[in-house]
Each structure stands twice: as structure tokens, then as C-alpha cells.
Amino acid sequence: MMTNINSYVKDHIRIVPDFPKKGIMFLDITTATKDAKSMQYMIDFLFDKFKNENIDYVAGIESRGFIFGAALAYKLNAGFIPIRKPNKLPADTIKETYSLEYGTDTIEMHADSLNEGDRVLVIDDLLATGGTACAACNLVKRTGAVPVAAAFIIELDPLKGRQKIEEAGVKVVTMLNYDID
């Protein structure tokens, strides 16, 4: 049954060539989220993976991580923590800067979002190089909370993001694997 579900979701993900720049094959999750059955399959997949993990909070990475994170937090009876780009949160924040292929980027969360020992699931739509997810896990760790796992709908296997996150001591869960350039 899972293969049929995965195929259904995969069939609803649009591939956009040359976006955001020439040579990139962009996997557009919005065509899967607009289909009610596909959306249900994605959230149910994530829920099944974490329903017995005693998750206190789901931390969604801006912006598509908010879509899955909020729905999953509701199903897990957990709180939702937004992890955002700089200067988007109104109160005191903690920041984590990480390397990109060409330069750096930064993400933030409210400094009072988590407490020591809280069990947190970090979530985003797509795992590429793992830089953003590792930075999000580092933010969680800095509060004393525990990143139980990092979860994604899509994993781009050739970019080896899973390896980077697992080397940081965090479990990775993905629904769909792609081997596209």
C-alpha cells in the first residue's frame, strides 16, 4: 500500500525545469499540497512515523515547513515552533548562520521557544544539502531541547543532505527519494 501512496504523491509533484536558475530541476510541492488526498497521504505518513515518539514540538522551517509542521503538530498534539529567516520574529531570537554553496544564510527562532529536554521534530518539505536542517537542529540543541529527528517529504539523494544531518546525530525520515540533477 505504501508504494501506491508514495507513487500517488510523487505523481502530484510538479517538476519545473530551469527554476530558479538554468540547469536546476525544481520539485514543486505545491501541486501535491493542493490535492486533498496527496496532502492527507503526506501528513499521515509523517504522523505514522512519529506518533509514538512523544514529540513536544514540531519546528517548521520557513516556509514550506510551516505547511507540514502545523498540520503535523495538530495531529501529534504538539506545539508548533516557526524557524524563520532573519528579522521576521517579533521577540528576542537566537540565530544560526550556515554555509551555502556560494555564501552563507541565517535562520532564527524565538529564544524562549523551547526548554531543556523538550522533544522536537524539525520539518521541511525538501532535503537537499542539509545545511538549513542542520542549522535548525543546532538552534534546537542550543536551547537544551532534543532534536528527535528531521523529517522531509522529498530527499534529493545525490546531494547527500541525509549524511550531514545524521553525522550531527539526528535521525532523518523522508517519504520520497529523487535522483535528479
Secondary structure, DSSP 8 states (H G I E B T S, - for coil): -HHHHHHHHHHTSEEEET-SSTT-EEEETHHHHSSHHHHHHHHHHHHHHHTTS---EEEEETTHHHHHHHHHHHHHT-EEEEEBSTT--SS-EEEEEEEETTEEEEEEEETTS--TT-EEEEEEEEESSSHHHHHHHHHHHHTT-EEEEEEEEEEEGGG-HHHHHHHTT-EEEEEEEE---
